[in-house]
Amino acid sequence: MGCFMAIDLSRRAVLAGIASAIGTSLIGCDPDSRSRNRNPNHGGSSEQPNILVLLADDPGPQFFGAYGDALASTPNVDRLANDGILFKNFFATSPVCAPTRFGILTGMHAESCGPAHHMRAEGKIPDWLMGFPGYLQETGYWTSYTGKEDYNADFTERAGYDATNANPIGNFFESFEPPWNARPEGAPFFSFVNYVTCHEFSGFVPRPVLVLPTQVEVPPYLPDSLLQRTQLAGYYNNVAQTDIEIGLTLDQLTADGLFEDTIIIFFSDHGGILPRSKRFCYDSGCRVPMIMRFPEKWQHLAPAAPGTVIDEPATTVDIGPTVLSLAGLSIPDYMHGQAFAGPQRRIRKYAFAGRNRMDERYDFIRSVRSARFRYIRNYLPQLIYGQHVAFMWMLPAYRDWELQWTLGLLNEEQSRFWMEKPAEELYDLESDPDEVRNLIDDPAYSEVTEELRDALNLHMVSIHDNGFIPEGATAEGFDQSRAAGAYPLMQVMSLAELATRRDPQWLPVFQNHMSHENEVMRFWAVMGAIMLGQEAVPLADSLQQLFSNDETIHVRIAAAEALVRVGQAGDAVQFLADTFKGTQPKSVRLQAINALTNIGNAAQPALVDITLVAVTEQDIDLRNAALYLSQVLSGTYTPLTTVYAGVPFA
C-alpha cells in the first residue's frame, strides 16, 4: 500500500515512518537555518562562462524538428540541438506559466509558498528568499531579463537582475538592445530572454501557413475535425516565428563576438496550447523542450558530448541550480531543484508537477513522472476535467470539442474530458504516449503504482505542499504553513486521500474530523462529504453545524455546497450568493461562485445576484465566473458563446 493508504488516521507510526524516510530537516523547515545557509558562495571561479537562457512561451517539444517533427520549421533551435545536448524528458513543474516561473526564479516548487501555486496569485514568500540571479550578481555577473516575467510573487527588489526590459507582447527585436553589452568591462553576463509569439493567445485566430490541416495528426483524445486540424496546423506558424526571433538573438550574440564564449539554454515554461495540454498534468501539458549548447571552451561543464540525447528526467525547478553550478557557485540547500549540468550535476529519478486554480476555476492535481510512467492523483475527482475557463475557451478548438460533446459525436476517449475524474491515473508513456489508457486498476502495474504513489507522497511532504489549504486561509504561505499547529500536513494528506476514494464506509471518519481543532482538517472532512454527494446524507446535521457556526469562511462555503448536494440546501444557496457578491477577499468570492457552479441547477435562486455581479464586477476572474454561470442558469449558454470579458492579450 502507498504511504498514505492507512485507514487509521491516528496511527502515528505511519506518519513517523514517513518523516523518518524524508528527513526532519525537510519536514520541519527552519526559516532561520535556511536564511543562514541561503548563500554559501564566497565568490565564483576565476573565470566564469557567459550564460544565455532563451525561453519560448508555451510550445511543447512536438513542434520542433529536433524532437522529430517533420512538419516543424525550426532551423535555429534545431541547429542548437545538433551542436548541443537534447533532453528527451524535461518537464515543467506546473502546466501553466506563473507557478512554473516561480520555480524557475527560486529553485523551489511554488506549492511550498502558497498561494503561488495558483494561477495567478501573490505567493507568501519568506523574507530571505530571492531569485537565483542574485547569487550571480554577488559574484560579479551582469544579470538581465528581457520580456515577460510573471513570477506569481513580489520579487520586485529581490529577483536579482541588474537590468530588465519587460515586453508582454513580444516582437521586441526591432528595438532590441543586447543587454549583455551594458555590462561592466570584463564581467561575465547572465541574460534571460523570453519570447511570447507562440503564447496561447496566438491560437485564438489560427492561421495555417506553413502546414496544411490535412498534414497534421490529431491526438486520439480530441475529435478529428477540420477546426481541430486548423488549430494544430496554425500553431506551427507561431512556433516558426518564434524560431526566427531566436535566430535574431543568436545572430546578435555572434555579431558581438560572444557566441563561442556563451553557454546557451533553450526551453519552454510548459507544454503547448492545444486542448488538454496547457493547464493539464499530462505530458502534453508538462513536457517541454530543453536544449543546451556548450562552446568548446566550456565543454567540460556539459553533462554529455555534443549531439547526445539525455533520457533522465529533469524539471524547470532545476534551471536555477543548474545555472549556479555552471557558474561555479554552490547551490543553496533550501532549493528543491538540482543541477542537471556543471560540476554539481545530479541525476533525477522523478519529475514532479501540480495544478491548482486556473484563473476562475479551482482544481487540485499532483503528478509524478519517471522516465517511462506518469502517475496522477486527482484530489478533487468530483470535478470534470473540462471545467469552463473563460480565457481557455477563447481557443476555438475547445469550443469545437464541447460542441461535439453536447451533440453526442465523441467516442469514449474523446468524451472522458467532460466527465468526473478518477482519484488516480497511471500511464505507460512507452506504449501510450497520448496517455489515454489508464492502468491504475491493472494488477500488472501495481508495483509501479505503489512506487510512484509513495514517491509523490514523500515529495509533497518534503516541500511542505500548501495545496490542501483553501486559498486565502491563514495557514497559507511559506512561514505561515510551517508555524506550529497551523497545518498538520501528513494528517491532512491522509484525510484527503480517504475523501478521494468516495467510499461511504469513511463517513464516520469525516464526521469525527468535522470537529477537529484545525480548520484545514475540518475543510477536508467536509470535502469528503462533497465527493460522496447523496451518500453523505448521514452527515447532514454535522454539516449544518459547520455551516451555521464555523469560524472559518472556507469551511462554511464547503459546508454550504455539501448541504445542497445532500438535499438540505436551506439557506446555503443564498449564503453562497451573498458571499460572492459581498466584500470578502477575491479568493473567498471565487470559492463561493465555484461552489454555486458545482451545484448546477440548484443555484437558480442565486441567478439575479450572479447576473448583477456579471455586469458590475471589475475583477476579470470573478466577472468571467459570473458571466458563465448566469448564462448557464438562464439557458443562454452554448459551446460557441464567448464568455471572456477582458482584453484577450492582457
Buried (B, 14 or more C-beta within 10 A) or exposed (E): EBBBBBEEBEEEEBBEEBBEEBEEEBBEBEBEEBBEBBBEBEEBEEEBBBBBBBBBBBBBBBBBBBBEBEBBBBBBBBBBBBBBBBBBBBBBBBBBBBBBBBBBBBBBBBBBBBBBBBBBBEBBBBEBBBBBBBBBBBBBBBBBBBBBBBBBBEBEEBBBBBBBBEBBEBEBBEEBEBBBEEBEEEBBBBBBBBBBBBBBBBBBEBEBEBBEBEBBEBBBBBBEBEBBBBBBBBBBBBBBBBBBBBBEBBEBBEEEEBBEBBBBBBBBBBBBBBBBBBBBBBBBBBBBBBBBBBBEEBEEBBBBEBEEEBEBBBBBBBBBBBBBBBBBBBBBEBBBBBBBBBEBBBEBEBBBBBBBBBBBBBBBBBBBBBBEBBBBBBBBBBBBBBBBBBBBBBBBBBBBBBBBBEEEEBEEBBBBBBEBBBBBBBBBBEEBBBBBBBBBEEEEBEEBBBBBBBBBBBBBBBBBBBBBBBBBBBBBBBBBBBEEEBBBBBBBBBBBBBBBBBEEEBBEBBBEBBEBEBBBBBBBBBBBBBBBBEBBBBBBEBBBEBBEEBEBBBBBBBBBBBBBBBEBBBEBBBBBBBBBBEEBEEBBBBBBBBBBBBBEEBBEBBBEBBBBBBEEBEBBBBBBBBBBBBBBBEEEBEBEBEBBBEEEEE
